[in-house]
């Protein structure tokens, strides 16, 4: 017998809906888009303005939880599909000089939803240097409590 454990202890399982939950008011859920590769017009040099470049985008959001999972209702959660569609739209909306600017636009898109408390955005240019897999920027932004 293992020290501290009763041999006759039994585990009770409850149906999902009956599981007691702690106060969810401050609980966060991570929503993410990983390694999205997209072609966009970006860069300060003339040769970068001539053709779109491949960039890799990562979004990592800390989102206030609601009852979405428990209710199994997509309208109550932040949809990663909306993040992907919004990212495509921003990247197709004309030329951007700096990866920092693109990162800020993506962060603003994510923070437009008041449930989002924090976002980390990484934007990487993939084909700049032969001896580097990627170069870019990672930014972290926060929503003030509402």
PLY file of the C-alpha trace (Angstrom):
ply
format ascii 1.0
element vertex 146
property float x
property float y
property float z
element edge 145
property int vertex1
property int vertex2
end_header
0.00 0.00 0.00
1.29 3.46 -0.91
1.84 5.77 2.04
-1.00 8.24 2.50
-3.48 6.52 0.15
-6.48 4.52 1.31
-6.84 1.23 -0.44
-10.62 1.55 -0.65
-10.63 5.09 -2.18
-12.97 5.32 -5.17
-13.01 7.85 -7.96
-16.41 9.28 -8.79
-17.08 10.64 -12.27
-19.82 13.13 -12.96
-21.45 13.99 -16.28
-19.66 16.99 -17.84
-22.54 19.41 -17.17
-22.66 18.39 -13.50
-19.00 19.05 -12.73
-18.78 21.89 -10.22
-16.67 24.78 -11.51
-14.79 27.47 -9.73
-15.74 31.05 -10.48
-14.90 31.52 -14.16
-14.86 35.31 -14.02
-11.08 35.54 -14.27
-10.26 32.30 -16.07
-8.41 32.54 -19.35
-8.40 30.33 -22.40
-5.54 30.29 -24.93
-6.61 30.71 -28.54
-3.89 30.54 -31.16
-2.98 30.51 -34.83
0.36 28.81 -35.42
2.76 29.08 -38.33
0.40 30.72 -40.81
2.38 31.29 -44.02
1.09 34.11 -46.18
2.41 36.19 -49.07
2.27 39.92 -48.43
3.84 43.11 -49.72
6.25 44.13 -46.97
9.63 45.81 -46.68
11.43 49.12 -46.94
13.73 48.32 -49.87
12.72 48.78 -53.50
13.24 45.09 -54.34
10.86 44.20 -51.48
8.16 46.39 -52.98
8.30 44.62 -56.35
6.82 41.28 -55.25
5.08 39.80 -52.21
7.22 38.02 -49.62
6.50 34.98 -47.52
5.87 35.75 -43.86
5.03 33.40 -41.01
2.52 34.70 -38.50
1.77 33.39 -35.03
-1.01 34.73 -32.83
-1.39 33.69 -29.19
-4.34 35.19 -27.33
-5.37 35.01 -23.67
-9.17 35.17 -23.76
-11.60 35.48 -20.86
-13.58 32.28 -20.58
-17.32 32.20 -20.70
-19.62 29.21 -20.76
-18.88 28.45 -24.43
-17.30 25.04 -23.94
-19.87 23.96 -21.42
-22.69 25.12 -23.71
-20.90 23.85 -26.84
-21.92 27.02 -28.70
-19.44 28.60 -31.13
-21.12 32.00 -30.86
-19.92 32.26 -27.25
-16.20 31.73 -27.96
-13.55 33.59 -29.92
-13.25 31.81 -33.26
-9.80 31.08 -34.64
-11.41 31.15 -38.09
-12.09 34.87 -37.57
-8.43 35.35 -36.66
-7.24 33.61 -39.83
-9.66 35.52 -42.08
-8.75 38.83 -40.40
-5.03 38.11 -40.77
-5.46 37.42 -44.49
-7.42 40.65 -44.92
-4.78 42.75 -43.16
-1.95 41.14 -45.15
-3.76 41.78 -48.45
-4.53 45.42 -47.65
-1.68 47.13 -49.51
2.02 47.51 -48.79
3.47 47.66 -45.27
7.03 48.85 -44.72
7.83 47.29 -41.35
7.14 43.93 -39.72
6.55 45.96 -36.55
3.68 47.80 -38.25
2.14 44.56 -39.48
2.46 43.14 -35.96
0.67 46.16 -34.48
-2.17 45.89 -37.01
-2.61 42.21 -36.13
-2.52 42.97 -32.39
-5.16 45.68 -32.85
-7.38 43.20 -34.71
-7.09 40.69 -31.87
-7.64 43.25 -29.11
-10.78 44.60 -30.79
-12.63 41.77 -29.03
-13.07 42.88 -25.40
-12.68 39.29 -24.16
-9.04 39.29 -25.27
-6.81 40.22 -22.36
-3.41 39.70 -23.97
-2.03 38.93 -27.40
1.43 37.90 -28.51
2.03 38.42 -32.22
5.07 37.11 -34.05
5.74 38.19 -37.64
8.68 36.56 -39.43
10.03 37.20 -42.91
11.22 33.84 -44.21
13.34 34.55 -47.27
15.52 37.51 -46.28
18.84 35.86 -45.41
20.17 32.62 -46.80
21.73 31.65 -43.48
18.74 32.53 -41.24
15.46 30.60 -41.23
13.56 33.76 -40.32
13.88 37.33 -39.09
11.14 39.39 -37.54
9.50 40.74 -34.45
7.39 39.52 -31.54
5.15 41.97 -29.70
2.93 41.61 -26.65
-0.06 43.85 -26.11
-2.75 43.97 -23.41
-6.35 45.13 -23.22
-7.11 47.25 -20.22
-9.77 45.71 -17.99
-13.28 46.68 -19.05
0 1
1 2
2 3
3 4
4 5
5 6
6 7
7 8
8 9
9 10
10 11
11 12
12 13
13 14
14 15
15 16
16 17
17 18
18 19
19 20
20 21
21 22
22 23
23 24
24 25
25 26
26 27
27 28
28 29
29 30
30 31
31 32
32 33
33 34
34 35
35 36
36 37
37 38
38 39
39 40
40 41
41 42
42 43
43 44
44 45
45 46
46 47
47 48
48 49
49 50
50 51
51 52
52 53
53 54
54 55
55 56
56 57
57 58
58 59
59 60
60 61
61 62
62 63
63 64
64 65
65 66
66 67
67 68
68 69
69 70
70 71
71 72
72 73
73 74
74 75
75 76
76 77
77 78
78 79
79 80
80 81
81 82
82 83
83 84
84 85
85 86
86 87
87 88
88 89
89 90
90 91
91 92
92 93
93 94
94 95
95 96
96 97
97 98
98 99
99 100
100 101
101 102
102 103
103 104
104 105
105 106
106 107
107 108
108 109
109 110
110 111
111 112
112 113
113 114
114 115
115 116
116 117
117 118
118 119
119 120
120 121
121 122
122 123
123 124
124 125
125 126
126 127
127 128
128 129
129 130
130 131
131 132
132 133
133 134
134 135
135 136
136 137
137 138
138 139
139 140
140 141
141 142
142 143
143 144
144 145
